[in-house]
Amino acid sequence: MATVPKKFRQINEALDWAVEAKTTEELSTRVRAISVGNSILMRFVAWGVGYEQGPWNLPEGKTPFKDEGLPENMGDTTITQEFRRILTLLPEGSAAAVAQWRREEIWMQICQGVVTTEAELLDLVKDQKLLEKYPTLATVLESFLPGWKAPEVKKLSRSKKSLVN
């Protein structure tokens, strides 16, 4: 059964919809459907899982910015609209040679313009931790990102489990 998504204003809404899928096949269909409607999505996901280098040379963790308390879906802009500015922060981007404080300022301005949920998503992508929020994506990404392998989940051995407890 083909699933046709509505148009999503924000990338986090599209990813939330995709991971609501009940089966791996449905998840794959949903990711394919939204990637056709939003050319930025797969590049963004590739950065967030470490397949490609995304925005770099920025402090790790939550980006400090002033939350203006706007309701969800009421941001000044979206990740999709800010994509050209985000590209400047790539290793080969036009901001690669600017001062570190200016790179961080550009990043904070981008985060301030989008809604809080997209700002959180930007930080996950910047830190290549997208799978922490959307772990089920790992089951289908190999078909979308050639050569990408899901990270191994390390399990504790019995002796280490007893040390933890």
Secondary structure, DSSP 4 states (H G I P E B T S, - for coil): ----PPP-SSHHHHHHHHHT-SSHHHHHHHHHHHHHH-THHHHHHHHHTTSS--S-SS-SSPPP-----PPTT--S--HHHHHHHHHTTSTTSTTTTS-HHHHHHHHHHHHHHS-HHHHHHHHHHHTT-HHHH-GGGGGTHHHHSTT--PPPPP---HHHHHHH-
